[in-house]
Amino acid sequence: MKKSILLICLVLLGSSCGQKSSIKSDVNAKSLGTTFPIVVPLSDKAISSFQSPFSNLNPIFRGFVNSIANLGASMGAGKRRLTLTQPIPEIPDGYLTSIKIKRIFFFIDTDEKKEDFQFLRKLSVKISSTNIESDNPSWEPEVETSALNENPFSSFIELFKFQRDRLAQEWAKNTPGLLFIEYDQQQQEKSLKGKKEVGTMVIIQTENPNATRKYLDKEYKRYFTRIHTLTKSILVEFKKDPVMEEMFKTRLAADAQKVEELGIGEINPCSENVCMDLQVPGDNLLPILRQGNAFKIDAYIDPKNAPKSFQLKGFLEFEVKIESKI
């Protein structure tokens, strides 16, 4: 599998252009470009309008998606610690030069519309390399969840902030790896991306997500920098221009018949209560991934309470770099 990552990258790049990927010379290789984004929605269903490489079950990227999905499940179950170990294939030197996580966006979805991120005080996630049995034929991750403190009085102890801070410090000190998520409800300006970094994001509720996505893509694409389907919600990020947002609202309001036909409901702006656009360090993960035949995700969760049932949705955006000359 020494060239598997390279082949996957080239296939992805070719498919994104709607053409077969081929390289005939150094000039042609350069024309392919060296850097491209890969965006993966967090959803429990395959979305037909989203073309993703992860249908090929690439273990590296699937591992990150699985870890975030399990993180959401752990939050919903009131767990305080998650450890996920993901086997990965051998990564050759050269060709693939960088894998970075550029953006992590969470959207909390609940049918009752009563749950939000106010239950979450802190969230920290680390990645490290590890080694597992090399003859393991499965790419399925191993997942463990537990409380941070097995003391029978831990629930009482964790009522006190100084005790929770102590547990968080112990986790940070004793857990190896690169910190790539660090959220603190008391320091949201430091934890989350601001308006200067990203455009306004809204959640569009609809009874016909696929048809709505196609309609918005066709008629309103020039107003957006991104659009993703999340089950029965459409996530839209506007260009960083308030005029674009107002033009979209005006045009959509004038098309009332189509809105009713598609079953488009509420259009809610993202707020800190239901959306988390996390700051990420943007480190190259390849040095970590090359150190072993698996990587480990460790998460620390500090909830105020065990939340009601909800779904953690959103997307992960990766940046992949390959050498321009093959």
Short mmCIF file of the C-alpha atoms (twelve columns), coordinates in Angstrom:
data_MODEL
# 
_entry.id   MODEL 
# 
loop_
_atom_site.group_PDB 
_atom_site.id 
_atom_site.type_symbol 
_atom_site.label_atom_id 
_atom_site.label_alt_id 
_atom_site.label_comp_id 
_atom_site.label_asym_id 
_atom_site.label_seq_id 
_atom_site.Cartn_x 
_atom_site.Cartn_y 
_atom_site.Cartn_z 
_atom_site.pdbx_PDB_model_num 
ATOM 1   C CA . MET A 1   0.000   0.000  0.000   1 
ATOM 2   C CA . LYS A 2   3.020   2.266  -0.321  1 
ATOM 3   C CA . LYS A 3   1.400   4.405  -3.005  1 
ATOM 4   C CA . SER A 4   -2.201  4.101  -1.837  1 
ATOM 5   C CA . ILE A 5   -2.406  7.618  -0.409  1 
ATOM 6   C CA . LEU A 6   -0.928  9.135  -3.581  1 
ATOM 7   C CA . LEU A 7   -3.366  7.254  -5.779  1 
ATOM 8   C CA . ILE A 8   -6.324  8.287  -3.633  1 
ATOM 9   C CA . CYS A 9   -5.259  11.924 -3.742  1 
ATOM 10  C CA . LEU A 10  -4.856  11.894 -7.529  1 
ATOM 11  C CA . VAL A 11  -8.199  10.181 -8.029  1 
ATOM 12  C CA . LEU A 12  -9.883  12.742 -5.774  1 
ATOM 13  C CA . LEU A 13  -8.336  15.633 -7.617  1 
ATOM 14  C CA . GLY A 14  -9.317  14.187 -10.959 1 
ATOM 15  C CA . SER A 15  -12.896 13.501 -9.904  1 
ATOM 16  C CA . SER A 16  -13.298 17.000 -8.495  1 
ATOM 17  C CA . CYS A 17  -12.542 18.364 -11.960 1 
ATOM 18  C CA . GLY A 18  -14.869 15.897 -13.633 1 
ATOM 19  C CA . GLN A 19  -11.975 14.389 -15.580 1 
ATOM 20  C CA . LYS A 20  -9.844  11.310 -15.411 1 
ATOM 21  C CA . SER A 21  -6.569  11.932 -13.605 1 
ATOM 22  C CA . SER A 22  -3.493  11.377 -15.750 1 
ATOM 23  C CA . ILE A 23  0.118   12.534 -15.696 1 
ATOM 24  C CA . LYS A 24  2.241   12.626 -18.840 1 
ATOM 25  C CA . SER A 25  5.036   15.011 -17.895 1 
ATOM 26  C CA . ASP A 26  6.343   17.350 -15.229 1 
ATOM 27  C CA . VAL A 27  4.353   20.174 -16.796 1 
ATOM 28  C CA . ASN A 28  1.112   18.208 -16.587 1 
ATOM 29  C CA . ALA A 29  1.873   17.250 -12.991 1 
ATOM 30  C CA . LYS A 30  2.320   20.879 -12.062 1 
ATOM 31  C CA . SER A 31  -0.976  21.771 -13.739 1 
ATOM 32  C CA . LEU A 32  -2.790  19.482 -11.290 1 
ATOM 33  C CA . GLY A 33  -1.837  21.732 -8.413  1 
ATOM 34  C CA . THR A 34  -0.293  20.762 -5.100  1 
ATOM 35  C CA . THR A 35  -2.899  21.719 -2.527  1 
ATOM 36  C CA . PHE A 36  -6.602  20.969 -2.385  1 
ATOM 37  C CA . PRO A 37  -9.324  20.884 0.302   1 
ATOM 38  C CA . ILE A 38  -11.380 17.860 1.304   1 
ATOM 39  C CA . VAL A 39  -14.614 18.592 3.183   1 
ATOM 40  C CA . VAL A 40  -16.444 15.808 4.980   1 
ATOM 41  C CA . PRO A 41  -19.920 16.386 6.466   1 
ATOM 42  C CA . LEU A 42  -20.737 14.794 9.811   1 
ATOM 43  C CA . SER A 43  -23.906 12.917 9.045   1 
ATOM 44  C CA . ASP A 44  -25.380 9.534  9.819   1 
ATOM 45  C CA . LYS A 45  -26.447 9.134  6.188   1 
ATOM 46  C CA . ALA A 46  -24.712 9.312  2.834   1 
ATOM 47  C CA . ILE A 47  -25.720 12.568 1.161   1 
ATOM 48  C CA . SER A 48  -26.123 12.073 -2.578  1 
ATOM 49  C CA . SER A 49  -25.373 15.714 -3.365  1 
ATOM 50  C CA . PHE A 50  -21.978 15.521 -1.674  1 
ATOM 51  C CA . GLN A 51  -19.135 13.847 -3.594  1 
ATOM 52  C CA . SER A 52  -16.704 12.461 -1.039  1 
ATOM 53  C CA . PRO A 53  -13.633 10.214 -1.296  1 
ATOM 54  C CA . PHE A 54  -14.497 8.591  1.983   1 
ATOM 55  C CA . SER A 55  -16.860 6.169  0.313   1 
ATOM 56  C CA . ASN A 56  -13.572 4.364  -0.397  1 
ATOM 57  C CA . LEU A 57  -13.137 3.961  3.385   1 
ATOM 58  C CA . ASN A 58  -9.798  5.624  3.537   1 
ATOM 59  C CA . PRO A 59  -8.726  4.767  7.105   1 
ATOM 60  C CA . ILE A 60  -6.884  8.006  7.864   1 
ATOM 61  C CA . PHE A 61  -9.720  10.418 7.174   1 
ATOM 62  C CA . ARG A 62  -12.411 7.993  8.264   1 
ATOM 63  C CA . GLY A 63  -10.653 7.749  11.618  1 
ATOM 64  C CA . PHE A 64  -11.050 11.473 12.221  1 
ATOM 65  C CA . VAL A 65  -14.706 11.393 11.186  1 
ATOM 66  C CA . ASN A 66  -15.337 8.384  13.448  1 
ATOM 67  C CA . SER A 67  -13.639 10.090 16.362  1 
ATOM 68  C CA . ILE A 68  -15.859 13.164 16.039  1 
ATOM 69  C CA . ALA A 69  -18.980 11.011 15.659  1 
ATOM 70  C CA . ASN A 70  -18.045 9.064  18.781  1 
ATOM 71  C CA . LEU A 71  -17.291 12.336 20.541  1 
ATOM 72  C CA . GLY A 72  -20.875 13.437 19.916  1 
ATOM 73  C CA . ALA A 73  -22.175 10.106 21.213  1 
ATOM 74  C CA . SER A 74  -20.020 10.448 24.339  1 
ATOM 75  C CA . MET A 75  -21.388 13.938 25.005  1 
ATOM 76  C CA . GLY A 76  -24.940 12.683 24.617  1 
ATOM 77  C CA . ALA A 77  -24.268 9.864  27.078  1 
ATOM 78  C CA . GLY A 78  -22.748 12.213 29.637  1 
ATOM 79  C CA . LYS A 79  -19.275 10.629 29.334  1 
ATOM 80  C CA . ARG A 80  -16.192 12.585 30.336  1 
ATOM 81  C CA . ARG A 81  -13.461 10.772 28.443  1 
ATOM 82  C CA . LEU A 82  -13.117 9.245  24.989  1 
ATOM 83  C CA . THR A 83  -10.187 7.240  23.595  1 
ATOM 84  C CA . LEU A 84  -10.265 6.064  19.979  1 
ATOM 85  C CA . THR A 85  -7.486  4.032  18.351  1 
ATOM 86  C CA . GLN A 86  -7.558  3.981  14.540  1 
ATOM 87  C CA . PRO A 87  -5.364  1.628  12.448  1 
ATOM 88  C CA . ILE A 88  -3.867  3.283  9.363   1 
ATOM 89  C CA . PRO A 89  -1.923  2.048  6.299   1 
ATOM 90  C CA . GLU A 90  1.767   2.707  5.769   1 
ATOM 91  C CA . ILE A 91  2.388   6.252  4.560   1 
ATOM 92  C CA . PRO A 92  5.326   6.500  2.092   1 
ATOM 93  C CA . ASP A 93  7.895   9.279  2.182   1 
ATOM 94  C CA . GLY A 94  7.462   11.856 -0.562  1 
ATOM 95  C CA . TYR A 95  4.410   12.327 -2.773  1 
ATOM 96  C CA . LEU A 96  2.054   13.190 0.078   1 
ATOM 97  C CA . THR A 97  3.693   16.040 1.985   1 
ATOM 98  C CA . SER A 98  1.020   17.388 4.307   1 
ATOM 99  C CA . ILE A 99  -2.343  16.630 5.889   1 
ATOM 100 C CA . LYS A 100 -3.853  19.419 7.961   1 
ATOM 101 C CA . ILE A 101 -7.183  19.950 9.660   1 
ATOM 102 C CA . LYS A 102 -8.226  23.430 8.573   1 
ATOM 103 C CA . ARG A 103 -11.691 23.668 10.033  1 
ATOM 104 C CA . ILE A 104 -13.965 21.866 12.497  1 
ATOM 105 C CA . PHE A 105 -17.574 23.024 12.599  1 
ATOM 106 C CA . PHE A 106 -20.186 21.553 14.975  1 
ATOM 107 C CA . PHE A 107 -23.943 22.031 14.803  1 
ATOM 108 C CA . ILE A 108 -26.160 20.590 17.505  1 
ATOM 109 C CA . ASP A 109 -29.466 19.250 16.221  1 
ATOM 110 C CA . THR A 110 -32.411 18.153 18.316  1 
ATOM 111 C CA . ASP A 111 -36.035 17.531 17.381  1 
ATOM 112 C CA . GLU A 112 -37.228 19.188 20.571  1 
ATOM 113 C CA . LYS A 113 -35.122 22.317 19.864  1 
ATOM 114 C CA . LYS A 114 -34.347 22.578 23.562  1 
ATOM 115 C CA . GLU A 115 -30.760 21.312 23.661  1 
ATOM 116 C CA . ASP A 116 -27.761 23.523 22.958  1 
ATOM 117 C CA . PHE A 117 -24.054 23.771 23.721  1 
ATOM 118 C CA . GLN A 118 -24.659 25.495 27.042  1 
ATOM 119 C CA . PHE A 119 -24.285 22.111 28.735  1 
ATOM 120 C CA . LEU A 120 -20.610 21.926 27.662  1 
ATOM 121 C CA . ARG A 121 -18.046 23.730 29.825  1 
ATOM 122 C CA . LYS A 122 -14.852 22.469 28.211  1 
ATOM 123 C CA . LEU A 123 -13.701 20.169 25.433  1 
ATOM 124 C CA . SER A 124 -10.110 19.173 24.680  1 
ATOM 125 C CA . VAL A 125 -8.961  16.665 22.040  1 
ATOM 126 C CA . LYS A 126 -5.436  15.329 21.384  1 
ATOM 127 C CA . ILE A 127 -3.958  13.144 18.663  1 
ATOM 128 C CA . SER A 128 -0.899  10.908 19.086  1 
ATOM 129 C CA . SER A 129 0.724   7.973  17.308  1 
ATOM 130 C CA . THR A 130 0.665   4.399  18.561  1 
ATOM 131 C CA . ASN A 131 1.373   0.840  17.439  1 
ATOM 132 C CA . ILE A 132 -1.038  -2.075 17.417  1 
ATOM 133 C CA . GLU A 133 -0.832  -5.659 16.162  1 
ATOM 134 C CA . SER A 134 0.300   -5.287 12.557  1 
ATOM 135 C CA . ASP A 135 -1.622  -8.352 11.362  1 
ATOM 136 C CA . ASN A 136 -4.939  -6.793 12.360  1 
ATOM 137 C CA . PRO A 137 -6.998  -7.054 9.127   1 
ATOM 138 C CA . SER A 138 -9.682  -4.599 10.224  1 
ATOM 139 C CA . TRP A 139 -9.675  -0.816 9.776   1 
ATOM 140 C CA . GLU A 140 -12.362 -0.465 12.419  1 
ATOM 141 C CA . PRO A 141 -11.368 1.785  15.360  1 
ATOM 142 C CA . GLU A 142 -11.340 0.721  18.982  1 
ATOM 143 C CA . VAL A 143 -13.411 3.062  21.147  1 
ATOM 144 C CA . GLU A 144 -13.387 3.441  24.937  1 
ATOM 145 C CA . THR A 145 -15.420 5.889  26.987  1 
ATOM 146 C CA . SER A 146 -15.424 6.407  30.739  1 
ATOM 147 C CA . ALA A 147 -15.493 8.909  33.566  1 
ATOM 148 C CA . LEU A 148 -12.309 10.802 34.331  1 
ATOM 149 C CA . ASN A 149 -12.433 9.798  37.956  1 
ATOM 150 C CA . GLU A 150 -13.506 6.295  39.040  1 
ATOM 151 C CA . ASN A 151 -13.843 7.380  42.653  1 
ATOM 152 C CA . PRO A 152 -17.378 6.501  43.893  1 
ATOM 153 C CA . PHE A 153 -17.742 10.133 45.049  1 
ATOM 154 C CA . SER A 154 -16.587 11.527 41.688  1 
ATOM 155 C CA . SER A 155 -20.021 12.929 40.769  1 
ATOM 156 C CA . PHE A 156 -20.059 14.929 44.011  1 
ATOM 157 C CA . ILE A 157 -16.419 16.006 43.672  1 
ATOM 158 C CA . GLU A 158 -16.986 17.290 40.120  1 
ATOM 159 C CA . LEU A 159 -19.605 19.745 41.370  1 
ATOM 160 C CA . PHE A 160 -16.712 21.966 42.475  1 
ATOM 161 C CA . LYS A 161 -14.868 24.023 39.871  1 
ATOM 162 C CA . PHE A 162 -11.436 23.679 41.488  1 
ATOM 163 C CA . GLN A 163 -11.817 19.885 41.439  1 
ATOM 164 C CA . ARG A 164 -12.840 19.900 37.783  1 
ATOM 165 C CA . ASP A 165 -9.915  22.177 36.946  1 
ATOM 166 C CA . ARG A 166 -7.594  19.764 38.734  1 
ATOM 167 C CA . LEU A 167 -8.955  16.826 36.718  1 
ATOM 168 C CA . ALA A 168 -8.527  18.806 33.495  1 
ATOM 169 C CA . GLN A 169 -4.921  19.675 34.385  1 
ATOM 170 C CA . GLU A 170 -4.153  16.051 35.208  1 
ATOM 171 C CA . TRP A 171 -5.640  14.927 31.882  1 
ATOM 172 C CA . ALA A 172 -3.622  17.534 29.953  1 
ATOM 173 C CA . LYS A 173 -0.405  16.576 31.778  1 
ATOM 174 C CA . ASN A 174 -0.787  12.807 31.536  1 
ATOM 175 C CA . THR A 175 -2.234  12.536 28.022  1 
ATOM 176 C CA . PRO A 176 0.385   12.732 25.249  1 
ATOM 177 C CA . GLY A 177 -0.220  14.153 21.808  1 
ATOM 178 C CA . LEU A 178 -0.941  17.264 19.767  1 
ATOM 179 C CA . LEU A 179 -3.831  19.386 21.049  1 
ATOM 180 C CA . PHE A 180 -6.077  20.139 18.073  1 
ATOM 181 C CA . ILE A 181 -9.372  21.030 19.799  1 
ATOM 182 C CA . GLU A 182 -9.521  23.246 22.878  1 
ATOM 183 C CA . TYR A 183 -12.888 24.758 23.742  1 
ATOM 184 C CA . ASP A 184 -13.589 26.725 26.914  1 
ATOM 185 C CA . GLN A 185 -17.042 28.191 27.449  1 
ATOM 186 C CA . GLN A 186 -15.491 30.984 29.548  1 
ATOM 187 C CA . GLN A 187 -13.078 31.928 26.721  1 
ATOM 188 C CA . GLN A 188 -15.197 31.638 23.604  1 
ATOM 189 C CA . GLU A 189 -13.376 34.425 21.768  1 
ATOM 190 C CA . LYS A 190 -10.202 32.357 22.028  1 
ATOM 191 C CA . SER A 191 -11.901 29.025 21.292  1 
ATOM 192 C CA . LEU A 192 -14.089 29.936 18.314  1 
ATOM 193 C CA . LYS A 193 -13.545 31.602 14.954  1 
ATOM 194 C CA . GLY A 194 -14.740 35.185 14.701  1 
ATOM 195 C CA . LYS A 195 -16.702 37.129 12.084  1 
ATOM 196 C CA . LYS A 196 -13.484 38.450 10.547  1 
ATOM 197 C CA . GLU A 197 -12.315 34.910 9.802   1 
ATOM 198 C CA . VAL A 198 -15.474 33.350 8.343   1 
ATOM 199 C CA . GLY A 199 -18.722 34.443 6.729   1 
ATOM 200 C CA . THR A 200 -22.173 34.419 8.320   1 
ATOM 201 C CA . MET A 201 -23.566 30.895 8.606   1 
ATOM 202 C CA . VAL A 202 -27.250 29.928 8.666   1 
ATOM 203 C CA . ILE A 203 -29.182 26.678 9.084   1 
ATOM 204 C CA . ILE A 204 -32.040 26.215 6.622   1 
ATOM 205 C CA . GLN A 205 -34.683 23.693 7.680   1 
ATOM 206 C CA . THR A 206 -36.345 21.801 4.831   1 
ATOM 207 C CA . GLU A 207 -38.555 18.781 4.213   1 
ATOM 208 C CA . ASN A 208 -36.793 18.082 0.897   1 
ATOM 209 C CA . PRO A 209 -33.048 18.461 1.541   1 
ATOM 210 C CA . ASN A 210 -31.750 17.088 -1.754  1 
ATOM 211 C CA . ALA A 211 -34.129 19.145 -3.895  1 
ATOM 212 C CA . THR A 212 -33.517 22.235 -1.765  1 
ATOM 213 C CA . ARG A 213 -29.755 21.818 -2.048  1 
ATOM 214 C CA . LYS A 214 -29.978 21.552 -5.848  1 
ATOM 215 C CA . TYR A 215 -32.241 24.594 -6.017  1 
ATOM 216 C CA . LEU A 216 -29.956 26.727 -3.834  1 
ATOM 217 C CA . ASP A 217 -26.872 25.536 -5.716  1 
ATOM 218 C CA . LYS A 218 -28.410 26.503 -9.041  1 
ATOM 219 C CA . GLU A 219 -30.098 29.788 -8.169  1 
ATOM 220 C CA . TYR A 220 -28.052 31.255 -5.300  1 
ATOM 221 C CA . LYS A 221 -24.564 29.798 -5.541  1 
ATOM 222 C CA . ARG A 222 -22.908 33.171 -6.113  1 
ATOM 223 C CA . TYR A 223 -23.895 34.263 -2.595  1 
ATOM 224 C CA . PHE A 224 -22.198 31.342 -0.797  1 
ATOM 225 C CA . THR A 225 -18.692 30.163 -0.026  1 
ATOM 226 C CA . ARG A 226 -20.015 26.745 1.042   1 
ATOM 227 C CA . ILE A 227 -23.229 24.743 1.280   1 
ATOM 228 C CA . HIS A 228 -23.651 21.344 2.960   1 
ATOM 229 C CA . THR A 229 -26.600 19.001 3.441   1 
ATOM 230 C CA . LEU A 230 -27.072 17.766 7.013   1 
ATOM 231 C CA . THR A 231 -30.000 15.323 6.965   1 
ATOM 232 C CA . LYS A 232 -33.011 17.725 6.923   1 
ATOM 233 C CA . SER A 233 -30.949 20.859 7.318   1 
ATOM 234 C CA . ILE A 234 -28.917 22.865 4.812   1 
ATOM 235 C CA . LEU A 235 -25.845 24.634 6.193   1 
ATOM 236 C CA . VAL A 236 -24.916 27.758 4.252   1 
ATOM 237 C CA . GLU A 237 -21.936 30.074 4.687   1 
ATOM 238 C CA . PHE A 238 -22.291 33.443 2.986   1 
ATOM 239 C CA . LYS A 239 -19.470 35.350 1.412   1 
ATOM 240 C CA . LYS A 240 -18.047 37.927 3.793   1 
ATOM 241 C CA . ASP A 241 -20.220 40.689 2.368   1 
ATOM 242 C CA . PRO A 242 -23.436 41.775 4.157   1 
ATOM 243 C CA . VAL A 243 -24.919 42.855 0.817   1 
ATOM 244 C CA . MET A 244 -24.799 39.236 -0.418  1 
ATOM 245 C CA . GLU A 245 -26.764 38.025 2.594   1 
ATOM 246 C CA . GLU A 246 -29.482 40.671 2.166   1 
ATOM 247 C CA . MET A 247 -29.749 39.989 -1.573  1 
ATOM 248 C CA . PHE A 248 -30.236 36.284 -0.862  1 
ATOM 249 C CA . LYS A 249 -33.005 36.932 1.670   1 
ATOM 250 C CA . THR A 250 -34.784 39.356 -0.690  1 
ATOM 251 C CA . ARG A 251 -34.669 36.973 -3.649  1 
ATOM 252 C CA . LEU A 252 -35.760 33.975 -1.582  1 
ATOM 253 C CA . ALA A 253 -38.696 35.899 -0.086  1 
ATOM 254 C CA . ALA A 254 -39.832 36.800 -3.598  1 
ATOM 255 C CA . ASP A 255 -39.846 33.126 -4.582  1 
ATOM 256 C CA . ALA A 256 -42.511 32.143 -2.049  1 
ATOM 257 C CA . GLN A 257 -44.118 29.519 -4.278  1 
ATOM 258 C CA . LYS A 258 -40.853 27.579 -4.675  1 
ATOM 259 C CA . VAL A 259 -40.101 27.888 -0.964  1 
ATOM 260 C CA . GLU A 260 -43.485 26.347 -0.150  1 
ATOM 261 C CA . GLU A 261 -43.024 23.615 -2.775  1 
ATOM 262 C CA . LEU A 262 -39.675 22.555 -1.296  1 
ATOM 263 C CA . GLY A 263 -40.938 22.669 2.277   1 
ATOM 264 C CA . ILE A 264 -38.349 25.236 3.331   1 
ATOM 265 C CA . GLY A 265 -39.019 26.239 6.929   1 
ATOM 266 C CA . GLU A 266 -37.038 28.317 9.395   1 
ATOM 267 C CA . ILE A 267 -33.758 29.948 8.419   1 
ATOM 268 C CA . ASN A 268 -31.816 30.398 11.641  1 
ATOM 269 C CA . PRO A 269 -28.469 32.175 11.978  1 
ATOM 270 C CA . CYS A 270 -25.768 30.236 13.770  1 
ATOM 271 C CA . SER A 271 -25.267 31.286 17.349  1 
ATOM 272 C CA . GLU A 272 -22.805 30.183 20.004  1 
ATOM 273 C CA . ASN A 273 -25.615 28.114 21.539  1 
ATOM 274 C CA . VAL A 274 -26.109 25.782 18.570  1 
ATOM 275 C CA . CYS A 275 -22.946 26.203 16.449  1 
ATOM 276 C CA . MET A 276 -19.255 25.840 17.258  1 
ATOM 277 C CA . ASP A 277 -16.746 26.973 14.617  1 
ATOM 278 C CA . LEU A 278 -13.605 25.891 16.431  1 
ATOM 279 C CA . GLN A 279 -10.149 27.364 16.231  1 
ATOM 280 C CA . VAL A 280 -7.683  24.716 15.017  1 
ATOM 281 C CA . PRO A 281 -3.873  24.848 15.118  1 
ATOM 282 C CA . GLY A 282 -3.410  23.778 11.479  1 
ATOM 283 C CA . ASP A 283 -0.363  21.581 12.190  1 
ATOM 284 C CA . ASN A 284 0.851   19.073 9.621   1 
ATOM 285 C CA . LEU A 285 -0.302  15.693 10.962  1 
ATOM 286 C CA . LEU A 286 1.968   13.564 8.764   1 
ATOM 287 C CA . PRO A 287 4.888   13.443 11.259  1 
ATOM 288 C CA . ILE A 288 2.501   11.984 13.845  1 
ATOM 289 C CA . LEU A 289 0.838   9.589  11.402  1 
ATOM 290 C CA . ARG A 290 4.185   8.229  10.202  1 
ATOM 291 C CA . GLN A 291 5.391   7.326  13.706  1 
ATOM 292 C CA . GLY A 292 3.189   4.237  14.082  1 
ATOM 293 C CA . ASN A 293 0.657   2.030  12.361  1 
ATOM 294 C CA . ALA A 294 -2.274  3.677  14.174  1 
ATOM 295 C CA . PHE A 295 -3.230  6.989  15.695  1 
ATOM 296 C CA . LYS A 296 -5.021  7.646  18.948  1 
ATOM 297 C CA . ILE A 297 -7.622  10.317 19.672  1 
ATOM 298 C CA . ASP A 298 -8.058  11.275 23.339  1 
ATOM 299 C CA . ALA A 299 -10.823 13.637 24.424  1 
ATOM 300 C CA . TYR A 300 -11.612 15.368 27.711  1 
ATOM 301 C CA . ILE A 301 -15.238 16.479 28.165  1 
ATOM 302 C CA . ASP A 302 -16.446 18.697 31.008  1 
ATOM 303 C CA . PRO A 303 -20.276 18.857 30.902  1 
ATOM 304 C CA . LYS A 304 -22.516 20.782 33.276  1 
ATOM 305 C CA . ASN A 305 -25.026 17.962 32.984  1 
ATOM 306 C CA . ALA A 306 -25.811 14.929 30.858  1 
ATOM 307 C CA . PRO A 307 -27.636 16.445 27.870  1 
ATOM 308 C CA . LYS A 308 -30.781 15.070 26.335  1 
ATOM 309 C CA . SER A 309 -30.569 13.058 23.125  1 
ATOM 310 C CA . PHE A 310 -29.126 15.086 20.264  1 
ATOM 311 C CA . GLN A 311 -27.138 14.727 17.064  1 
ATOM 312 C CA . LEU A 312 -23.750 16.348 16.534  1 
ATOM 313 C CA . LYS A 313 -23.570 17.497 12.926  1 
ATOM 314 C CA . GLY A 314 -21.282 19.769 10.954  1 
ATOM 315 C CA . PHE A 315 -18.175 19.162 8.859   1 
ATOM 316 C CA . LEU A 316 -14.418 18.649 8.926   1 
ATOM 317 C CA . GLU A 317 -12.224 20.359 6.349   1 
ATOM 318 C CA . PHE A 318 -8.801  18.927 5.551   1 
ATOM 319 C CA . GLU A 319 -6.004  20.397 3.451   1 
ATOM 320 C CA . VAL A 320 -3.944  17.846 1.510   1 
ATOM 321 C CA . LYS A 321 -0.649  18.641 -0.213  1 
ATOM 322 C CA . ILE A 322 1.153   16.472 -2.756  1 
ATOM 323 C CA . GLU A 323 4.388   17.134 -4.600  1 
ATOM 324 C CA . SER A 324 3.888   18.926 -7.892  1 
ATOM 325 C CA . LYS A 325 6.442   16.692 -9.600  1 
ATOM 326 C CA . ILE A 326 5.906   12.920 -9.657  1 
# 
